[in-house]
């Protein structure tokens, strides 16, 4: 018989039926039998309790004894990146002070002056989500006063992703801001989490620097992949261009900048037509003069190109070798190395031949993105002596500017020797006087023939010694846009000046004026052939000494007709830029038999290299602050220069003949020189 009888079971069933709804009498009290755990469930519970007891015993028995007790007063903080994911509005942890110009010996670690704070562990950079710039819009919308919506403005941009590169760029940006010729902006991109205020403090940047800062880092910057950071650099530049339209952009090219940043900028800059200036190592000391240029000058930085033209004389192996070596020693960090063309005579001496075999141009350290050989050797075929006309034509045909506004030619004599800093001086003066806002607005650039690197001992007629002019009454020149009284003082009687005289020893000719010279020579030769043998005396008499090549006569004629001038350095600056060794002088081939060798003197001087850097640190005087000389060395002023030009043009037209039948509008100067050769203007 079982534990419970069948009668009991039937009774239980009966009681259960009585508890069903609708079955119990209305007056019976509700009750229920006491529940008892079935025997099997009780055994199961006991087994589970026993197992838990065994587990707890084993756990306690095997606890490690070398773990210190955690101090709840010193909590462990999550990395800032984890907090940033949890709360997008949380501020990033302030980075410690950085030490510029110091290369880390080991991977950078976050430190905190508070010894109670734990070291922040490295965070895996694997975030590759959509890009958002949470702080960039605010600063870009606040610069409306800089006229960033206009394609032409005064905005200049410095940008960096590496904190090391930022520390290299900020001193230059500060100097440029102090000059107050442009609106200077600095954009921090990349994956750093340093606060902008901390970046300014570390690099000593205060409000006097006049720099507008932009935080162009994406969200999740410290955890982003390099692909995302590179793309964010491109997108940031896109937004900056939309609101700012910077005229030029500076980035660090010393090797400290992040590769992903450079890649992003190189991708986006061509799309926005923003010129990018790569600053070399030690840019602050080597290119400090760029801070004195305005945005218009800087915008032409990578547009201008310079070619070098050397006309070698027979038997001048020593002088040509010295010139080429000085070119190789020059510092071309201010831009791409120029193309070099050497005009060789028919008879090339063995010394020149051997030297040219091993001569490489440009130098290995010069900027040469395409790694091309930029040396052209032109060997003359005719063996006979050239006439004046043939010599002029051959020389002028050696160069033609691809873009007359930006392509220029540096003419060098084999007797010249150049300073290592000559190219910096040329680019500094070229950008300031040919492209600055002041020069263009006042049309000073339209009168500029070029830039001389040396001062000859005499005027072009070789009969009058050149006396460099004294400075104007004010010996201190101040830039019109400098708000901090940064003055450039001339050293006593030493000053740069404007001279209505070309140069064949060492001079940069503007491409637009070289085109005019081509046209004038072409028209003159055509007229002389047409009127020969009765060519007017005006076109046959020489003013320039035969010590100089024949083409210089045409160049002087152009300056006298149009009232052009050459920018000449001060005497001390000229000695530090170029030196002409007259002890190795060779007469021009076309005048070799006519020139008395007794007239050749040795008036060469030694270099004064100490003055090459100071001139690059000074503010250049404006055109109206420099003395002006006529072609023969006589002092003059602008009204008199214009009057002399008008008189000379009148004599020129009178010699040509036929201009009296033209209307006054036909005599207005034009590029085809038709106003000088009495050609009616085509309508």
C-alpha positions in Angstrom: 0.0 0.0 0.0 1.3 3.5 -0.9 2.1 6.4 1.2 -1.2 8.0 0.5 -4.5 5.7 0.2 -6.8 5.7 -2.8 -9.6 6.9 -0.5 -7.5 9.8 0.5 -6.9 10.5 -3.2 -10.6 10.5 -3.9 -11.2 12.8 -1.0 -8.6 15.2 -2.3 -10.2 15.2 -5.7 -13.5 15.8 -4.1 -12.1 18.8 -2.2 -10.5 20.1 -5.4 -13.8 19.9 -7.2 -15.5 21.8 -4.4 -13.0 24.7 -4.9 -13.8 25.3 -8.6 -15.7 28.5 -9.4 -19.4 28.2 -9.1 -19.2 24.9 -7.2 -18.7 26.2 -3.6 -21.7 27.2 -1.5 -22.0 30.9 -1.0 -21.9 30.7 2.7 -18.8 28.4 3.0 -15.6 30.0 4.1 -12.6 30.0 1.7 -9.7 27.7 2.8 -6.8 25.8 1.2 -4.8 22.9 2.3 -1.2 23.5 3.5 1.4 22.8 0.7 4.1 20.4 1.2 7.2 20.1 -0.9 7.4 16.8 -2.8 10.2 14.5 -1.6 12.1 14.8 -4.9 12.2 18.6 -4.9 13.5 18.6 -1.4 16.3 16.3 -2.3 17.2 18.5 -5.3 17.3 21.6 -3.2 19.6 19.9 -0.7 22.0 18.9 -3.5 22.2 22.4 -4.9 22.9 23.8 -1.4 25.7 21.3 -0.9 27.2 22.2 -4.3 27.2 25.9 -3.5 28.9 25.2 -0.2 31.6 23.3 -1.9 32.1 26.0 -4.5 32.4 28.8 -1.8 34.9 26.7 0.1 37.1 26.2 -2.9 36.8 29.9 -3.9 37.8 31.2 -0.5 40.6 28.6 -0.1 42.2 29.6 -3.5 42.0 33.4 -3.2 45.4 35.1 -4.0 47.2 36.7 -1.1 49.5 39.2 -2.9 46.7 41.6 -4.1 46.6 44.9 -2.1 43.4 46.1 -0.8 42.0 48.8 -3.0 41.8 52.3 -1.5 38.4 53.7 -2.3 39.6 57.2 -1.7 41.7 56.9 -4.9 39.4 55.9 -7.6 40.6 54.7 -11.0 39.4 57.0 -13.8 38.5 56.0 -17.3 40.5 57.3 -20.2 39.1 60.6 -21.6 38.3 58.9 -24.9 35.9 56.4 -23.1 34.3 59.3 -21.2 34.0 61.2 -24.5 32.0 58.3 -26.0 29.7 58.2 -23.0 29.2 62.0 -22.9 29.7 64.1 -26.1 29.6 67.3 -24.1 32.4 66.4 -21.7 35.5 68.5 -22.0 38.8 66.7 -22.9 41.4 66.3 -20.3 44.0 69.0 -20.4 47.3 67.9 -21.9 50.6 68.6 -20.1 52.9 71.3 -21.3 54.9 70.3 -24.3 58.5 71.2 -24.9 58.9 72.4 -28.5 62.0 71.4 -30.6 62.6 68.3 -28.5 62.4 64.9 -30.1 61.0 62.2 -27.7 63.2 59.3 -27.0 60.3 57.0 -26.4 56.6 57.0 -27.2 54.8 59.9 -25.6 52.9 59.1 -22.4 50.3 61.3 -20.7 51.4 62.6 -17.4 49.6 64.5 -14.7 51.0 66.7 -12.0 48.6 65.1 -9.6 50.3 62.0 -8.2 47.0 60.5 -7.2 45.8 60.2 -10.8 46.6 56.9 -12.6 48.5 56.8 -15.9 46.1 57.0 -18.9 46.5 53.8 -21.0 47.0 53.9 -24.7 43.7 53.9 -26.7 43.2 51.9 -29.8 42.8 54.1 -32.8 40.1 52.2 -34.7 37.2 54.7 -35.0 36.2 55.2 -38.6 32.8 56.7 -38.4 31.3 59.8 -40.0 33.3 63.0 -39.6 32.0 66.0 -37.6 33.8 69.2 -36.7 32.2 70.3 -33.4 34.4 73.4 -32.8 35.3 74.6 -36.3 31.9 76.2 -37.4 32.0 78.6 -34.4 35.3 80.2 -35.3 34.7 80.2 -39.1 31.4 82.1 -38.7 33.1 84.6 -36.5 35.6 85.9 -39.1 33.1 87.6 -41.4 35.0 90.9 -40.9 38.0 89.4 -42.7 35.9 89.2 -45.9 36.5 85.5 -46.2 33.6 85.1 -48.6 35.5 87.1 -51.2 38.0 85.2 -53.4 40.5 88.0 -52.9 41.2 89.0 -49.4 43.9 89.3 -46.8 43.6 85.9 -45.1 46.7 83.7 -44.6 46.5 80.2 -43.1 49.0 78.2 -41.1 47.9 74.6 -40.5 49.4 71.6 -38.6 48.4 68.3 -37.1 51.7 67.4 -35.4 52.3 69.4 -32.2 56.0 69.5 -33.1 55.1 71.2 -36.4 52.7 73.5 -34.7 55.6 74.7 -32.4 57.7 75.4 -35.6 54.9 77.3 -37.4 53.6 79.4 -34.6 56.6 81.7 -34.2 56.4 82.6 -37.9 52.6 83.1 -37.6 53.1 85.4 -34.6 55.7 87.5 -36.5 53.4 87.8 -39.5 50.5 88.8 -37.2 52.6 91.5 -35.6 53.4 92.9 -39.0 49.6 93.4 -39.5 49.7 93.2 -43.3 47.4 90.2 -43.4 44.8 88.4 -41.2 46.7 85.4 -39.9 44.9 82.2 -39.1 46.1 79.0 -37.5 44.2 75.7 -37.8 45.0 72.7 -35.7 44.0 69.5 -37.4 44.8 65.8 -36.8 44.4 63.5 -33.8 45.9 65.4 -30.8 43.7 66.2 -27.8 45.5 69.3 -26.5 43.4 72.3 -25.7 43.9 75.4 -27.9 44.6 77.5 -24.8 47.3 75.1 -23.7 48.8 75.1 -27.2 49.0 78.9 -27.1 50.5 78.9 -23.7 53.1 76.3 -24.4 54.3 78.2 -27.5 54.2 81.7 -25.9 51.4 83.0 -28.1 49.5 85.9 -26.6 47.0 88.4 -28.0 49.8 90.6 -29.4 50.5 87.9 -32.0 47.1 88.7 -33.7 46.5 85.1 -34.6 43.0 83.7 -35.1 42.9 80.1 -34.0 40.6 77.4 -35.4 40.1 73.9 -33.9 39.7 71.8 -37.1 40.0 68.4 -35.4 37.3 65.9 -36.0 35.2 64.3 -33.3 36.8 61.2 -31.8 40.1 62.6 -32.9 42.3 60.6 -30.6 40.7 57.3 -31.5 40.4 57.8 -35.2 42.1 55.8 -37.8 44.8 57.5 -39.9 42.5 57.2 -42.9 39.8 59.1 -41.1 42.3 61.7 -39.9 43.6 62.2 -43.4 40.1 62.6 -44.8 39.2 65.0 -42.0 42.2 67.2 -42.9 40.8 67.4 -46.5 37.3 68.1 -45.3 38.5 70.7 -42.8 40.4 72.6 -45.5 37.3 72.4 -47.7 35.2 74.1 -45.0 38.0 76.6 -44.3 38.2 77.5 -47.9 34.4 78.1 -48.1 34.4 80.6 -45.2 37.9 82.0 -45.4 39.3 81.7 -48.9 42.9 81.9 -47.7 45.3 83.4 -50.2 48.1 81.0 -49.2 48.6 78.1 -46.8 51.8 77.3 -44.8 52.6 73.8 -43.7 55.7 72.3 -42.1 58.1 70.3 -44.4 60.9 69.7 -42.0 59.9 66.0 -41.5 58.0 66.5 -38.2 54.5 66.7 -39.7 52.2 63.7 -39.8 52.0 61.9 -43.1 48.3 61.5 -43.1 47.9 65.3 -42.7 50.2 66.1 -45.6 48.4 63.6 -47.8 45.0 65.1 -46.9 46.2 68.7 -47.6 47.9 67.7 -50.9 44.7 66.1 -52.0 42.4 69.0 -51.2 44.6 72.1 -51.9 44.6 71.7 -55.7 40.8 71.5 -55.7 40.5 74.8 -53.9 43.4 76.5 -55.7 45.1 77.4 -52.5 48.9 77.9 -52.9 50.7 75.7 -50.3 54.1 76.9 -49.1 56.3 74.1 -47.6 58.4 75.6 -44.9 61.8 73.9 -44.6 63.8 73.1 -41.5 64.8 76.2 -39.5 62.3 78.2 -41.5 62.1 80.9 -38.8 65.8 81.8 -39.4 66.0 81.0 -43.1 62.6 82.4 -44.3 61.8 84.9 -41.6 61.4 87.6 -44.3 58.2 86.1 -45.5 56.5 87.4 -42.4 56.9 90.9 -43.9 55.0 90.2 -47.1 51.3 90.8 -47.5 48.7 88.2 -48.6 48.8 89.4 -52.2 52.6 88.8 -52.5 52.4 85.4 -50.8 49.6 84.3 -53.1 52.1 84.6 -56.0 54.7 82.4 -54.2 54.3 79.2 -56.2 53.2 81.0 -59.4 56.4 82.7 -60.2 59.2 80.9 -61.9 62.8 82.1 -62.6 65.1 81.0 -65.4 68.8 81.6 -65.3 70.6 82.6 -68.5 74.4 82.6 -68.8 76.2 83.6 -72.0 79.7 82.1 -71.9 82.6 83.7 -73.7 85.4 81.8 -75.5 88.4 81.1 -73.3 86.5 82.0 -70.1 86.7 78.5 -68.4 87.8 79.8 -65.0 85.1 82.4 -64.6 82.3 80.2 -65.8 83.3 77.4 -63.5 83.4 79.8 -60.5 79.9 81.1 -61.4 78.4 77.7 -61.7 79.9 76.6 -58.4 78.5 79.6 -56.6 75.1 78.7 -58.1 75.4 75.2 -56.7 76.2 76.6 -53.3 73.1 78.8 -53.2 70.2 78.3 -50.9 67.0 77.6 -52.9 64.8 76.8 -50.0 62.6 79.8 -51.0 61.2 77.9 -53.9 61.8 75.5 -56.8 65.3 75.7 -58.3 65.5 77.8 -61.5 66.1 76.3 -64.9 69.6 77.0 -66.1 70.6 77.7 -69.7 74.2 78.1 -70.7 75.0 79.6 -74.1 78.3 78.1 -75.2 80.5 79.5 -78.0 81.6 77.5 -81.0 85.0 76.8 -79.5 84.6 75.4 -76.0 87.9 75.1 -74.1 88.7 71.7 -72.5 88.4 73.0 -69.0 84.7 73.9 -69.5 84.0 70.7 -71.3 85.4 68.6 -68.4 83.6 70.6 -65.8 80.2 70.4 -67.5 80.5 66.6 -67.7 80.2 66.3 -63.9 78.0 69.3 -63.3 74.6 68.5 -61.9 71.7 71.0 -61.8 69.8 71.6 -59.8 71.8 70.8 -56.6 70.7 67.7 -54.8 69.5 69.7 -51.8 67.3 72.1 -53.9 63.6 71.7 -54.1 63.0 69.6 -57.3 59.6 67.8 -57.0 59.9 66.1 -60.4 63.6 65.2 -60.0 64.3 66.4 -63.5 67.5 67.8 -64.9 66.9 71.5 -65.4 70.1 72.3 -67.3 70.1 73.3 -71.0 73.4 73.6 -72.9 73.2 75.5 -76.2 76.2 75.2 -78.5 76.7 77.7 -81.2 77.2 76.4 -84.8 78.6 79.4 -86.7 82.4 79.9 -86.4 82.5 83.5 -87.5 82.2 86.5 -85.2 78.6 87.7 -84.6 77.5 91.2 -85.6 75.6 93.4 -83.1 72.3 92.3 -84.6 73.1 88.6 -84.6 74.4 88.7 -81.1 71.3 90.5 -79.7 68.9 88.2 -81.5 70.7 85.0 -80.4 70.8 86.1 -76.8 67.2 87.4 -76.5 65.9 84.2 -78.3 67.4 82.1 -75.5 64.3 82.8 -73.3 60.6 83.4 -73.7 58.3 83.5 -70.7 55.5 81.0 -70.6 53.5 83.5 -68.5 54.8 87.0 -68.8 53.2 87.9 -65.5 55.0 85.2 -63.5 57.9 83.9 -65.6 61.1 85.9 -65.2 64.7 85.7 -66.4 68.0 86.1 -64.4 70.8 87.2 -66.7 74.3 86.4 -65.4 77.7 87.3 -66.8 80.4 84.6 -66.5 82.4 87.1 -64.5 79.8 87.1 -61.7 79.9 85.3 -58.5 76.8 85.0 -56.3 76.2 84.8 -52.6 74.4 81.7 -51.1 71.5 84.0 -50.1 71.0 85.8 -53.4 67.9 83.8 -54.3 66.2 84.7 -51.0 66.9 88.4 -51.7 65.5 88.1 -55.3 62.3 86.4 -54.2 61.8 88.8 -51.3 62.1 91.9 -53.4 60.3 90.4 -56.4 57.2 89.4 -54.3 57.1 92.8 -52.5 57.6 95.1 -55.4 55.9 93.2 -58.2 52.9 91.6 -56.5 52.1 93.4 -53.2 48.7 95.2 -52.9 50.4 98.6 -52.5 52.6 98.1 -55.6 49.7 96.9 -57.8 47.1 99.4 -56.6 49.5 102.3 -57.2 50.9 100.7 -60.4 54.5 101.0 -59.3 55.0 97.5 -60.7 54.2 98.7 -64.2 57.4 100.8 -64.2 59.6 98.1 -62.9 62.1 96.6 -65.4 63.8 94.2 -62.9 66.2 93.8 -60.0 69.9 94.2 -60.1 72.2 92.2 -57.8 75.2 94.4 -58.2 76.3 98.0 -58.6 78.6 98.8 -61.6 81.4 101.3 -61.0 80.2 103.5 -63.9 77.1 104.3 -65.8 76.4 102.5 -69.1 78.4 105.0 -71.2 81.5 104.1 -69.1 82.5 107.7 -68.9 80.8 108.8 -65.6 81.4 107.0 -62.3 78.3 105.9 -60.5 77.7 107.7 -57.3 75.1 105.8 -55.2 72.5 108.3 -54.0 71.9 109.3 -50.4 68.7 108.4 -48.7 65.8 110.8 -48.8 65.4 113.2 -45.9 63.8 110.6 -43.7 66.4 108.0 -42.9 63.9 105.8 -41.2 61.2 104.0 -43.2 58.2 102.4 -41.7 55.7 100.1 -43.4 52.3 101.8 -43.8 50.6 98.8 -42.3 52.7 98.1 -39.3 50.9 98.8 -36.1 53.8 98.1 -33.8 56.3 100.7 -35.0 58.6 98.1 -36.4 61.0 100.4 -38.3 63.6 99.6 -40.9 66.5 102.0 -40.5 69.0 102.7 -43.3 72.6 102.5 -42.3 73.8 106.1 -42.7 74.2 107.0 -46.3 73.4 103.4 -47.5 70.1 102.9 -49.3 68.5 101.0 -52.2 67.4 103.2 -55.1 65.8 103.2 -58.5 67.9 103.6 -61.6 66.8 104.0 -65.2 69.5 101.6 -66.3 69.5 97.9 -67.2 72.3 95.5 -66.3 74.0 92.6 -68.0 76.2 91.3 -65.2 73.6 90.1 -62.6 70.0 91.2 -63.1 66.5 89.7 -63.0 64.2 90.9 -65.8 60.5 90.7 -65.4 58.8 88.5 -68.0 56.4 91.2 -69.2 59.3 93.6 -69.9 61.3 90.9 -71.6 58.4 90.4 -74.0 58.4 94.2 -74.7 62.1 94.0 -75.3 61.6 91.2 -77.8 59.0 93.3 -79.6 61.1 96.5 -79.6 64.1 94.6 -81.0 62.0 92.9 -83.7 60.4 96.2 -84.8 63.8 98.0 -84.7 65.6 95.4 -86.8 62.7 95.4 -89.3 62.8 99.2 -89.6 66.6 99.2 -90.0 66.4 96.7 -92.8 63.7 98.6 -94.5 65.5 101.9 -94.4 69.1 100.6 -95.0 71.5 102.0 -96.1 69.8 105.3 -95.1 68.9 104.3 -91.6 68.4 107.4 -89.4 71.3 108.3 -87.1 69.0 107.9 -84.1 69.1 104.1 -84.6 72.8 103.7 -85.4 74.5 105.8 -82.7 75.5 104.0 -79.5 75.0 105.3 -76.0 76.1 102.1 -74.2 79.8 101.4 -74.0 81.1 98.5 -76.0 82.2 96.9 -72.8 78.7 95.7 -72.6 76.9 93.3 -75.0 74.9 94.8 -77.9 71.5 93.8 -76.6 71.9 96.1 -73.6 71.5 99.1 -76.0 68.0 97.9 -76.9 67.2 97.4 -73.2 68.3 101.0 -72.3 66.3 102.3 -75.2 63.2 100.6 -73.8 63.7 102.1 -70.3 64.1 105.6 -71.8 61.0 105.3 -74.0 58.7 104.0 -71.3 60.2 105.5 -68.2 61.1 102.2 -66.6 63.5 101.7 -63.7 65.7 99.0 -62.2 65.6 98.4 -58.5 69.2 98.5 -57.2 70.4 97.4 -53.8 72.4 99.6 -51.5 76.2 99.4 -51.8 76.7 97.2 -48.7 73.9 94.9 -49.8 75.2 94.6 -53.3 78.6 93.5 -52.0 76.8 90.7 -50.1 74.8 89.5 -53.1 77.0 89.4 -56.1 80.6 90.2 -57.1 81.9 90.8 -60.6 85.5 89.8 -61.2 86.7 92.3 -63.7 90.2 90.8 -63.5 88.9 88.0 -65.7 86.9 90.3 -68.0 86.2 89.2 -71.5 84.9 91.7 -74.1 81.7 90.9 -75.9 82.4 88.9 -79.0 80.8 91.6 -81.3 83.1 94.2 -79.9 86.2 92.2 -79.2 88.3 93.8 -82.0 87.0 97.3 -81.3 87.6 97.5 -77.5 90.9 98.9 -76.2 92.1 96.4 -73.5 93.8 99.2 -71.7 90.3 100.4 -70.6 89.7 97.3 -68.7 90.4 97.7 -65.0 90.2 95.5 -61.9 87.7 97.1 -59.6 86.4 93.9 -58.0 85.6 93.8 -54.3 85.5 91.2 -51.7 82.3 89.8 -50.3 80.8 91.2 -47.1 78.7 88.2 -46.2 77.6 89.6 -42.8 75.1 92.0 -44.4 73.2 89.4 -46.4 71.0 88.3 -43.5 70.2 91.8 -42.1 68.8 93.0 -45.4 66.4 90.1 -45.3 65.3 91.0 -41.8 64.5 94.6 -42.7 61.2 96.0 -44.0 61.7 97.0 -47.6 61.1 100.7 -48.4 58.3 101.7 -50.7 59.0 103.0 -54.2 58.3 106.6 -53.2 60.8 106.4 -50.4 63.7 105.4 -52.7 65.9 107.9 -54.6 65.6 108.0 -58.4 68.4 108.3 -61.0 68.3 108.9 -64.7 70.2 106.4 -66.9 73.4 108.5 -66.8 73.4 108.6 -63.0 71.8 112.1 -62.5 69.3 112.4 -59.7 65.7 113.1 -60.7 62.2 112.7 -59.6 59.1 111.0 -61.1 57.7 114.1 -63.0 61.0 114.8 -64.6 61.4 111.1 -65.5 58.1 111.2 -67.3 59.1 114.3 -69.1 62.4 112.9 -70.3 60.6 109.7 -71.4 58.0 111.8 -73.4 60.8 113.8 -75.1 62.8 110.7 -76.0 59.6 109.0 -77.4 59.0 112.1 -79.5 62.5 111.9 -80.9 62.1 108.2 -81.6 58.8 108.8 -83.5 60.4 111.7 -85.4 63.2 109.4 -86.6 60.7 106.8 -87.7 58.5 109.3 -89.4 54.8 109.3 -90.3 53.4 109.7 -86.8 52.0 113.1 -87.6 49.1 111.5 -89.5 48.0 109.5 -86.4 45.3 110.5 -83.9 46.3 111.0 -80.3 44.8 107.7 -79.2 47.1 105.9 -81.7 50.1 107.3 -79.7 49.1 105.8 -76.4 51.8 103.3 -75.4 50.9 99.7 -76.2 52.5 96.3 -76.1 53.1 95.9 -79.8 55.1 99.2 -79.9 52.9 100.4 -82.7 52.7 103.8 -81.0 56.5 104.2 -81.5 56.7 103.0 -85.1 53.7 105.1 -86.2 51.3 102.2 -86.7 47.6 103.0 -86.5 45.8 101.2 -83.8 43.5 98.4 -85.0 39.9 98.7 -83.9 
